[in-house]
Amino acid sequence: MTDELDRVRDHYRATGLTDRLRTALAVFGPEEGRLKPEQLATLDQFHTRGLVATAELANLAAITAGMSVLDVGSGVGGPARFLEATYGCKVTGVDLSAPFVEAARYLTARTGQDGKVSFETGSALALPFKDGMFDAALLQHVAMNITDRPLLYREIRRVLKPGGKFATFDVVLNGGDPHYPVPWARTPGESFLLPADATCEAIEAAGFGTLVRRDDTAAAKAWFAEFRASGPPPSLNLGVVMGQGFAEFATNLGRNLMEGRLGILTAVFEAVPVN
Ligand SMILES: C[S@@+](CC[C@H](N)C(=O)[O-])C[C@H]1O[C@@H](n2cnc3c(N)ncnc32)[C@H](O)[C@@H]1O
């Protein structure tokens, strides 16, 4: 295991996460009570613009019921549960962080989606799946933790069927060095940002053709401004997942976007034949 992966895993170590979630979710009543996936949206969509961004990305990727979808870097599983609940597709999540995978399975049992949505612990750089298994793959706010982009995108290409869709929504380097800590990294040692052009070039070089490419920085800035103006966050927020420092991480991400240091890229690609 590389030093980089160890540092990233340490950033998402989330000790006692499932117990923290169990305690936080007591606001919805007894443990046996079934939850709706959308009740978890303020703490299980670990990316800028939350559930709205996942819904937009799924729509751009034209997800449908018959598909088998892979969520790479699936976090605590919110996007995967949303996809299954909305489209009825089969969803598999894979994530480097064992505590996140345990939490994703717990939350999925609470929404009654176990059996339809599953999670595995594993690295995006060595996906634990056979070639050509999936119709679509999502990658939301994960690539900035990964230094070997050519390998990341080749792995995603490998597990997709020919013509399969790859939808990415990620933070990109824009006009300067970011302020740390940010939600994906306490220090620059676990942050491996690329500009949007270099990201798309690396994806195309791995055997993809571009279908959609969009700069979503303005939408992200508007979302942060609205969030700041709307008063204290809900009690169920990503601080439950990442601990007390999360408010500072999120503030810095907003500041980095506002100051033009970082941007947000949304893009969808199609797997093309590779030599
Ligand atoms: C900011 S969270 C985003 C989670 C999820 N995609 C979402 O949007 O809710 C980043 C996630 O990527 C995972 N991750 C980072 N590097 C990874 C790698 N090399 N392989 C698999 N997962 C990784 C982390 O463990 C974490 O769960």
PDBQT file of the ligand as one rigid body, heavy atoms in Angstrom, charges set to zero:
ROOT
HETATM    1  C1  LIG A 301     -15.357  13.353  -0.207  1.00  0.00    +0.000 C 
HETATM    2  S1  LIG A 301     -15.767  11.661  -0.027  1.00  0.00    +0.000 S 
HETATM    3  C2  LIG A 301     -17.008  11.441  -1.302  1.00  0.00    +0.000 C 
HETATM    4  C3  LIG A 301     -17.874  10.221  -1.041  1.00  0.00    +0.000 C 
HETATM    5  C4  LIG A 301     -18.994   9.981  -2.059  1.00  0.00    +0.000 C 
HETATM    6  N1  LIG A 301     -18.477   9.876  -3.413  1.00  0.00    +0.000 N 
HETATM    7  C5  LIG A 301     -20.035  11.059  -1.992  1.00  0.00    +0.000 C 
HETATM    8  O1  LIG A 301     -20.012  11.933  -2.864  1.00  0.00    +0.000 OA
HETATM    9  O2  LIG A 301     -20.867  11.039  -1.068  1.00  0.00    +0.000 OA
HETATM   10  C6  LIG A 301     -14.347  10.870  -0.785  1.00  0.00    +0.000 C 
HETATM   11  C7  LIG A 301     -14.396   9.369  -0.663  1.00  0.00    +0.000 C 
HETATM   12  O3  LIG A 301     -13.412   8.807  -1.542  1.00  0.00    +0.000 OA
HETATM   13  C8  LIG A 301     -12.833   7.706  -0.899  1.00  0.00    +0.000 C 
HETATM   14  N2  LIG A 301     -11.533   7.447  -1.523  1.00  0.00    +0.000 N 
HETATM   15  C9  LIG A 301     -10.459   8.265  -1.562  1.00  0.00    +0.000 A 
HETATM   16  N3  LIG A 301      -9.447   7.676  -2.214  1.00  0.00    +0.000 NA
HETATM   17  C10 LIG A 301      -9.892   6.460  -2.611  1.00  0.00    +0.000 A 
HETATM   18  C11 LIG A 301      -9.316   5.368  -3.326  1.00  0.00    +0.000 A 
HETATM   19  N4  LIG A 301      -8.055   5.396  -3.760  1.00  0.00    +0.000 N 
HETATM   20  N5  LIG A 301     -10.069   4.277  -3.568  1.00  0.00    +0.000 NA
HETATM   21  C12 LIG A 301     -11.359   4.209  -3.123  1.00  0.00    +0.000 A 
HETATM   22  N6  LIG A 301     -11.947   5.196  -2.425  1.00  0.00    +0.000 NA
HETATM   23  C13 LIG A 301     -11.233   6.321  -2.172  1.00  0.00    +0.000 A 
HETATM   24  C14 LIG A 301     -12.760   8.120   0.544  1.00  0.00    +0.000 C 
HETATM   25  O4  LIG A 301     -12.558   7.030   1.427  1.00  0.00    +0.000 OA
HETATM   26  C15 LIG A 301     -14.091   8.837   0.723  1.00  0.00    +0.000 C 
HETATM   27  O5  LIG A 301     -15.104   7.965   1.118  1.00  0.00    +0.000 OA
ENDROOT
TORSDOF 0
